[in-house]
Amino acid sequence: MVAPKLRFREFNSNWSNGSLSELINSLDAGVSVNSVDELPRDNQHSILKTSCVSNGYFEKNERKRVGIPDEISRLKEELLSDSILISRMNTPFLVGANAYIHIAPPRTYVPDRLWQVKINHQKCNMKWLSYVLSSDKGRESLRAQATGTSNSMKNITKKDVFQIQVSFPDAQEQTKIADFLSSVDEKIIVQTKQYELMCQYKKGVMQKIFSQELRFKDENRGEFPEWEHQAINNFLSESLIKGSKGDQAKKLTVKLWGKGVVPKTEVYQGSENTQYYVRKAGQFIYGKLDFLNCAFGIIPQDLDGFESTIDSPAFDIQCIDPAFLLESIKRKEFYKKMGELADGSRKAKRIHASEFLSMELDIPHMQEQTKIADFLTAIDDKITAAKSQLNQLKQWKQGLLQRMFI
């Protein structure tokens, strides 16, 4: 029987096998026009950026204002509500990216590198088709049609898309599936907003804490001493314990944007000529080449004894709360400003350990540091829990997509 693994009880007929040409009437692209990289105000025209569908959902702010009358007159293919966009020309990973548009922004137009899907409404539900195309199988089917000799840009033809094979039920079952998955999406939207609000809350609290607008009290409800401006070398000392060579070392790496320290996976074996250094749990570590990309972390216990090169220096910590130190350095107000000052006009953008250690921070009393660190850690725990719930919902949806489609 041609049917998915997971199905609503009231439906029992076979699904049809065919090509997308039976469901899609046309794929319509717009034109490229001169535009300004800013969002339009009311009653202004805009054209979408290709990136509006890169993440698998429609990002309405990924568009540019079109203000020149001659350019406005050239615009065609206005974006419609209840429609689908497909990236027909993009990088190998992003070509075929697609998303559903529930409500289209007014006077917004499709560019030449995107298609807007027009369907056969007698056979197809637009939202149902959007789930087909955005599923792992759908994305893979679209990417498989991409051609082009460039490693940086691929394209898909209409003919190839129309020939993609697909299994589909009647329109009534499509609508039932689409409505159910839409309710799952609503749960994801609510959880996403909760996660984003918590991240925004932490950002706002940190601004108040590090500007000293918000201060903590000691155990007697008294004031802590004023913060002191001190060099980082008062609290950190570089660790230079030689370890293995590159072909033998158990390597670690520092993720960008303060996302932690993780084991490094390599396709190729490291060089026997490259010296690695032993790193210990609890040390502070950063990436010299990615200082301006917030590549900072504290080495976790499970990576004790792992190694990195001198381009990811590690430091022993003394007389400062490690969590407070990390939060201080992860602030854009610190690493962006200090990194650019230290970097000067050099092209490499490598921040050496000596430069880092000479940088200065505003440091509170140790007890206030601990209170700040505990407070921010509690917020991080809630953010992590919210993120975990969001990931679980997304995984649940992917599981549903795998079982509700053929």
C-alpha positions in Angstrom: 0.0 0.0 0.0 1.3 3.5 -0.9 0.8 5.3 2.4 3.0 6.9 5.1 3.8 5.2 8.4 1.9 7.8 10.4 -1.6 8.6 9.2 -5.0 10.0 10.5 -7.5 7.2 11.0 -10.2 8.6 8.7 -8.0 8.2 5.6 -7.2 4.8 4.1 -6.9 5.3 0.4 -3.6 4.9 -1.5 -1.4 8.0 -2.1 -0.7 8.8 -5.7 2.8 8.8 -7.2 3.7 11.4 -9.7 5.9 14.4 -10.4 5.8 17.9 -8.9 4.5 19.1 -12.3 1.1 17.6 -11.3 1.0 19.8 -8.2 2.8 23.0 -9.4 1.5 25.1 -12.2 4.5 27.5 -12.4 7.7 28.7 -10.8 8.0 32.5 -11.2 11.1 34.6 -10.6 11.3 38.3 -10.4 14.0 40.7 -11.6 17.2 42.2 -10.2 16.8 46.0 -9.5 18.9 48.7 -7.8 18.0 48.9 -4.1 19.1 50.3 -0.8 20.1 47.9 2.0 17.5 49.2 4.5 14.0 48.2 5.4 11.2 50.2 3.7 8.9 52.5 5.5 5.1 52.4 5.1 3.9 52.6 1.5 7.4 52.0 0.0 8.5 49.2 -2.3 11.0 46.5 -1.4 12.6 43.5 -2.9 13.5 40.3 -1.1 17.1 39.2 -0.3 17.9 35.6 -1.3 18.7 35.1 2.4 15.0 35.5 3.3 14.6 31.7 3.1 18.0 30.5 4.0 17.0 29.2 7.5 14.0 27.2 6.2 11.5 29.9 7.4 10.5 33.2 5.9 12.4 36.1 7.4 10.4 39.2 6.4 13.1 41.7 7.4 15.5 40.2 4.8 14.5 42.7 2.1 15.8 46.0 0.7 14.1 49.2 -0.2 13.5 50.2 -3.8 13.1 53.9 -4.1 14.0 55.0 -7.6 10.9 55.4 -9.8 12.5 53.8 -12.9 13.5 50.8 -10.8 10.0 50.5 -9.2 8.5 50.4 -12.7 10.7 47.3 -13.5 9.5 45.3 -10.5 7.4 42.2 -11.2 6.3 39.1 -9.4 4.8 40.6 -6.2 5.1 38.4 -3.2 1.8 36.7 -2.3 0.4 35.5 1.0 0.0 31.7 1.3 2.8 31.0 -1.0 6.2 29.3 -1.2 9.6 30.7 -2.1 12.4 28.5 -3.5 16.1 29.6 -3.8 16.8 28.6 -7.5 20.4 30.0 -7.4 22.7 30.0 -4.4 25.7 28.3 -2.8 25.8 24.4 -2.9 24.4 24.2 0.6 21.7 26.8 0.3 20.4 26.2 -3.3 16.9 24.8 -3.0 16.3 26.4 0.4 12.6 27.2 0.7 10.0 28.6 3.0 6.3 29.2 3.4 4.9 32.8 3.5 1.8 33.1 5.6 1.3 36.8 5.3 3.3 38.7 2.7 4.6 42.2 3.5 2.9 44.7 1.2 4.6 46.0 -1.9 7.3 43.3 -1.6 8.7 41.7 -4.8 10.6 38.5 -5.6 14.2 38.9 -6.9 15.6 37.0 -9.9 17.2 34.3 -7.8 14.0 33.2 -6.1 11.0 31.4 -7.4 7.5 31.9 -6.2 5.4 28.7 -6.4 2.0 28.7 -8.1 0.1 25.5 -7.5 -2.8 23.4 -8.9 -5.3 24.1 -6.2 -7.5 21.2 -7.1 -4.7 18.7 -6.3 -2.6 20.5 -3.8 -2.7 22.4 -0.5 0.0 25.1 -0.5 0.9 24.6 3.2 1.1 20.8 2.8 3.5 21.3 -0.2 5.6 23.6 1.9 6.2 20.8 4.4 7.1 18.4 1.6 9.7 20.8 0.2 11.1 21.9 3.5 11.5 18.3 4.9 15.0 16.7 4.8 14.0 14.6 1.8 12.5 17.6 0.0 15.6 19.8 0.5 17.8 16.9 -0.7 15.7 16.4 -3.8 15.9 20.0 -4.7 19.7 20.2 -4.0 20.2 17.1 -6.1 19.0 18.9 -9.2 21.5 21.7 -8.8 24.1 22.1 -11.5 27.0 24.4 -12.2 30.8 24.3 -12.4 31.4 26.9 -9.6 31.9 25.7 -6.1 30.4 28.9 -4.8 27.2 29.0 -6.9 24.7 26.4 -8.2 21.4 26.7 -9.9 18.3 24.6 -10.6 16.1 24.7 -13.7 12.3 24.6 -13.7 12.3 21.5 -15.8 14.3 19.6 -13.2 12.1 20.7 -10.4 8.9 19.7 -12.2 10.4 16.2 -12.8 11.0 15.5 -9.0 9.0 12.5 -8.0 6.6 12.8 -5.1 3.8 10.8 -3.4 0.7 12.8 -2.4 -2.8 12.1 -0.9 -6.0 13.8 -1.9 -6.5 17.5 -1.1 -8.6 16.7 2.0 -5.9 14.6 3.7 -3.3 17.2 2.7 -5.3 19.9 4.5 -5.6 17.7 7.6 -1.8 17.1 7.7 -1.0 20.7 7.0 -3.3 21.9 9.8 -1.8 19.4 12.3 1.8 20.4 11.4 0.8 24.1 11.6 -0.2 23.5 15.2 3.2 22.0 15.9 4.8 25.1 14.3 2.8 27.3 16.6 4.3 25.5 19.6 7.7 26.0 18.1 7.0 29.7 17.6 5.9 30.1 21.2 8.9 28.3 22.5 11.2 30.3 20.2 9.8 33.6 21.5 10.3 32.4 25.1 13.9 31.5 24.4 14.5 34.9 22.6 12.9 36.8 25.4 15.2 35.1 28.0 18.2 35.9 25.9 17.1 39.6 25.6 16.5 39.7 29.3 20.1 38.5 30.0 21.5 41.0 27.6 19.6 43.8 29.3 20.6 42.7 32.8 24.3 42.4 31.8 24.2 46.0 30.5 22.9 47.2 33.8 25.4 45.1 35.8 28.5 46.0 33.9 27.5 49.7 33.7 27.1 49.3 37.5 23.5 50.6 37.3 22.6 47.4 39.0 24.6 46.5 42.1 24.4 43.6 44.6 24.5 43.9 48.4 26.7 42.0 50.9 25.2 39.6 53.4 24.4 42.5 55.8 22.6 44.4 53.0 25.5 46.8 52.8 27.3 48.3 49.8 30.3 46.5 48.2 33.4 48.6 47.5 33.6 50.4 44.2 34.8 48.5 41.1 38.5 48.8 40.2 40.1 49.2 36.8 42.7 46.4 36.5 44.8 44.7 33.9 43.9 41.1 33.0 47.5 40.0 33.8 46.6 40.5 37.5 44.4 37.5 37.3 45.6 35.3 34.4 49.0 33.8 33.6 49.7 31.9 30.4 50.1 28.2 30.6 52.9 26.8 28.3 53.2 23.1 29.2 54.4 21.4 26.1 52.4 18.4 25.0 52.3 16.3 21.9 53.0 17.0 18.2 50.2 17.6 15.8 50.0 14.0 14.6 49.4 12.7 18.2 47.6 15.4 20.1 44.1 15.1 21.5 42.9 18.4 20.2 40.3 20.9 21.4 38.9 24.0 19.9 37.1 27.2 21.0 33.8 27.8 19.4 32.8 31.2 18.2 30.4 33.6 20.0 31.1 32.2 23.4 29.6 28.8 22.7 32.2 26.8 24.7 35.2 24.6 24.2 34.8 21.3 22.4 36.9 18.4 21.1 38.3 19.1 17.6 37.5 16.8 14.8 39.9 16.7 11.9 39.7 15.1 8.5 43.4 15.2 8.1 46.1 14.1 10.5 48.0 17.0 12.1 51.6 17.7 11.3 54.4 16.1 13.3 56.1 19.5 13.2 53.4 21.4 15.0 53.9 21.8 18.8 50.7 21.4 21.0 50.3 22.5 24.6 48.5 20.7 27.4 45.3 22.4 28.6 43.7 21.9 32.0 40.1 22.0 33.2 39.2 25.4 34.6 41.7 27.3 32.4 40.5 30.3 30.3 41.2 29.9 26.6 40.6 32.0 23.5 41.3 31.8 19.7 43.9 34.4 18.6 42.4 34.6 15.1 38.8 34.8 16.3 39.1 37.2 19.1 36.7 39.6 17.4 34.3 36.7 16.9 34.0 36.1 20.7 36.0 32.8 20.7 36.4 32.6 24.5 35.7 29.8 27.0 36.6 27.9 30.1 37.9 24.4 29.6 35.4 21.9 31.0 36.4 18.9 33.1 35.9 16.4 30.3 38.6 18.1 28.2 41.2 18.1 30.9 44.5 17.1 29.3 43.4 17.9 25.8 45.8 20.1 23.8 45.9 23.2 21.5 48.5 25.1 19.6 49.8 28.5 20.6 47.1 30.1 18.5 44.6 29.0 21.2 46.5 30.1 24.3 45.2 29.0 27.7 45.6 30.7 31.1 45.6 29.8 34.7 43.1 31.8 36.7 43.7 33.3 40.2 41.9 35.9 42.4 38.9 36.3 40.2 35.7 34.3 39.7 36.1 32.3 36.4 32.4 32.7 35.5 32.5 36.5 36.1 35.7 36.7 34.1 34.2 34.9 31.1 31.0 37.0 31.2 33.1 40.2 31.3 35.2 39.2 28.3 32.3 37.9 26.3 30.7 41.3 26.2 30.8 42.9 22.8 31.6 46.2 24.5 34.8 44.6 25.7 36.1 42.3 23.0 35.1 44.3 20.0 36.6 47.6 21.3 39.7 46.0 22.9 40.3 43.7 20.0 40.2 46.4 17.4 42.5 48.6 19.4 45.0 45.8 19.8 44.7 44.7 16.3 45.3 48.1 14.7 45.6 48.0 10.9 47.0 44.5 10.7 45.3 42.2 8.2 45.8 39.0 10.2 43.6 40.1 13.2 45.6 37.8 15.5 45.5 39.0 19.1 48.5 37.7 20.9 48.6 36.6 24.6 50.7 39.6 25.6 48.2 42.0 24.1 45.3 40.2 25.7 46.9 40.2 29.2 47.6 44.0 29.0 43.9 44.7 28.4 41.9 46.1 31.3 38.6 45.3 33.0 36.5 46.8 35.7 36.6 44.4 38.6 34.2 44.3 41.6 34.9 42.8 45.1 35.3 39.0 45.0 32.0 38.5 46.8 30.1 40.7 44.4 31.8 38.8 41.5 30.4 35.6 42.9 26.9 37.0 43.3 27.0 38.3 39.7 28.3 35.0 38.4 25.7 33.0 40.3 22.9 35.3 39.1 23.9 35.1 35.4 24.5 31.3 35.7 21.0 30.9 36.9 19.7 32.8 33.9 21.9 30.7 31.6 20.4 27.5 33.1 16.9 28.8 32.2 18.1 29.8 28.7 19.7 26.3 28.2 16.4 24.6 29.4 14.4 26.8 27.0 16.8 26.0 24.1 16.6 22.3 24.9 12.8 22.4 24.8 12.9 24.2 21.5 15.4 21.6 20.0 13.1 18.8 21.3 10.1 20.4 19.5 12.1 20.7 16.3 13.3 17.1 16.5 9.7 16.0 17.1 8.6 17.9 14.1 11.3 16.3 11.9 10.2 12.9 13.2 6.7 13.7 12.2 7.8 14.8 8.7 9.6 11.6 8.2 6.6 9.5 9.2 3.8 11.5 7.7 5.3 11.7 4.2 6.6 9.1 1.8 
